[in-house]
Amino acid sequence: MSMILEGFPTGVFQENCFIAGCETTREAMIVDPGDDAKEILAALERHQLVAKLIVVTHEHIDHIGAVEAVREATNAPVAMHRLAYAGTAQQGQAALMMLGKVLPRMREPEVWLEDGDEIEVGKLKLDRKSVV
């Protein structure tokens, strides 16, 4: 079984977003959709992948900026640690101060991750060491 993996910088912060997909099932997860939803969606299309999960590693604006746009476009659930999600409430103010624009409040994730969880997408099984 092979994995499709593409990483690319997004937005003004040039934060690295990753697409990890199962070559067999064409199912994928998006890790840290920081900005530029169009570029993220284009990467899925380029690899002929369907997003099944959006994973957010932490709450900073450079990691969550495109979460809502990508969630809306793909209907994929969002997965995040509960403590990290708590910090998203302050990111709108941080975006206003740093970028001069308001970041839409990230809605609550559908999946709560805990330390040590394994994430399955298609036939891929990934853990924290696989994603970092």
Secondary structure by P-SEA (a helix, b strand, c coil): cbbbbbbbbbcccccbbbbbbcccccbbbbccccccaaaaaaaaaaacccccbbbbcccccccccaaaaaaaaccbbbbbbaaaaaaccaaaaaaaaacccccccccccccccccbbbbbcccccccccccc
